[in-house]
Amino acid sequence: MSTITIDDQLIDEALNLAGIHNKHELIMLALKEFIENRQKKELFQLAGQIELDKNYDYKAARAMRHDFN
């Protein structure tokens, strides 16, 4: 358990925007969204750095994946 001081105006605004009524849920949501956004940012930074196989047939791979379901 941690105790932190956060601006009440920020908390109230975030609670209203999120439609959440308790601070614990708000902090958990904020942390999850922060982590997801950072992970997406890291993936976007890889753009152009990965060389894809020009002969890769993604449609055939997708069809094979559906055959297993």
C-alpha positions, -999 to +999 in steps of 0.1 A: +000+000+000+013+034-009+003+069+001+008+097-024-005+133-027-023+141-059-040+174-069-077+170-060-088+189-091-069+164-113-084+135-095-120+149-098-116+157-135-102+122-142-130+105-122-155+124-142-139+116-176-135+079-167-170+076-151-154+060-121-164+068-085-134+056-065-097+066-066-083+031-064-101+021-097-090+054-113-053+048-104-054+012-116-070+023-149-044+051-153-015+028-147-029+002-172-035+028-198+000+043-192+016+009-197-004+001-228+005+034-244+042+031-237+042-004-251+025+009-283+050+037-285+079+012-283+063-008-311+059+022-333+095+031-328+104-002-344+087+008-376+111+006-405+137-013-385+123-048-392+128-063-427+099-085-437+102-114-460+088-102-494+076-138-502+056-142-470+020-151-478+000-137-448-033-149-464-021-185-464-008-182-429-042-167-418-060-196-435-039-222-418-046-205-384-083-207-390-080-244-400-068-252-364-098-236-347 
